[in-house]
Amino acid sequence: MAAALDDANQARSSVATRSWRNEQTITLQAVEAAAAETGPVDESAPPSTRLREKRRRKDRRALILAKSAVCFLAIAAFLAAGGAWGAKAWYNSKFNQVAALDEESADIKDAPAQLGDENFLIVGSDTRAGQKREHGETGIGTESKIAGARSDTVMLAHIPADRARAVVVSFPRDLEVTRPKCAKWDAKTGEYSSEDVPEAKTVKLNTAYAVGGPRCVTKLIQQMTGLRMNHFVGLDFNGFRDMVNAVGGVDVKIDNPIVDRELGTIAAEAGTLRLDGKKALDFVRARKVAGDPTADYGRIKRQQQFIASLLGKTMSREVLLDATKLTGFVSAFTSATFGENIGVDEMLTLAQSMQDMNDDTIEFMTVPTSGYANERGNEVLLDFEGDQLFHALIENGPLPGSELEEAQKKPGDQDQAQPSAQPTG
């Protein structure tokens, strides 16, 4: 036992040392960048101007150093909490591992071009198992009323090897697809059977999870996109609200009141809306909002907005420097999360990549569709435009319809322009 504790302490010390070295490097780079931005003081300027310039540079460097110090303290707090809980291995052991990936699939296109890319397939399950027992009436139904589990939310978070941008692509749950043959999945036990569910044409995307679980969703998305899924993150409703409550709620900005025909009034007026766990759940699930004819697209936009806000709150000083909130969030997250190739390192990569970016480097969008339901009540993917989007992600090229793509077009290309993916951010 003593030897094991010594090994654990040495491991934490090693992690802390590496983190400190990395933070020191970041801090020095930040200071150098700040100096480069401010530039040299103009000695030919009047004394009062030079004095103001020197003060501005001093204030700028102080701000950089203060931010770096806060970041360092946040890392230290995270490591200290990790020591109390038995280090990072304890966190990782709490994630529910479920077979989901097939990184050697023949459906993956141009595999060498995707080396180093991180693709997180994020699926929110609408299983109601345990809903009434643990949380009372929530407005989303219970297992007795709605059996089984479907993928209520499907998002692909793509972070290329150079980490220069992030693209989050949402797939409407009513997207019409050809569902591949998949092993049958039991949502209650989280196990696959030896029985196969045959291929089915012109069905909704959310049926893939219902019949074949994570593996079937991964297989379907890889067939559609050609992208290699190397992380699968599944979330259930019960733990979702606990995560929000653990960080003290999340703020989102809305342009109009949100009144849903089934869930009732979610926001009575426009402005900043504070969401607790229950209200957050209603916010991302509302599909019948008054004045919103898009249904799924309005819902997708709210989901993307909320995820960005939750990640921002989780990576903020308010949470990282508060042991109680940090512990509560990690416990709620690991309890509610299932999948493959997910752990502390992977989730920090996703959270930090999105948190550190701005509107110029992170793009939220929805796969290009016809924009209306067909006779089967399904959204139809626009194949040509979809291929353009997925090719741009694989090759890390400009996104369809972006300013960079427009700038790179050759003369005459305007005549052949096609509709692009629908941005929702």
Secondary structure by P-SEA (a helix, b strand, c coil): caaaaaaaaaaaaaaaaaaaaaaaaaaaaaaaaaaaaaccccccccaaaaaaaaaaaaaaaaaaaaaaaaaaaaaaaaaaaaaaaccaaaaaaaccccccccccccccccccccccbbbbbbbbbcccccccccccccccccccccccccccbbbbbbbcccccbbbbbbbccccccccccccccccccccccccccccccccccccccccccaaaaaaaaaaaccccccbbbbbcccaaaaaaaaacbbbbbbcbbbbbcccccccccccbbbbcaaaaaaaacccccccccaaaaaaaaaaaaaaaaaaaaaacccccccaaaaaaaaaaaaaacccccccaaaaaaaaaaaaacccccbbbbccccccccccccbbbbaaaaaaaaaaaaaacccccccaaaaaaccccccccccccccccc
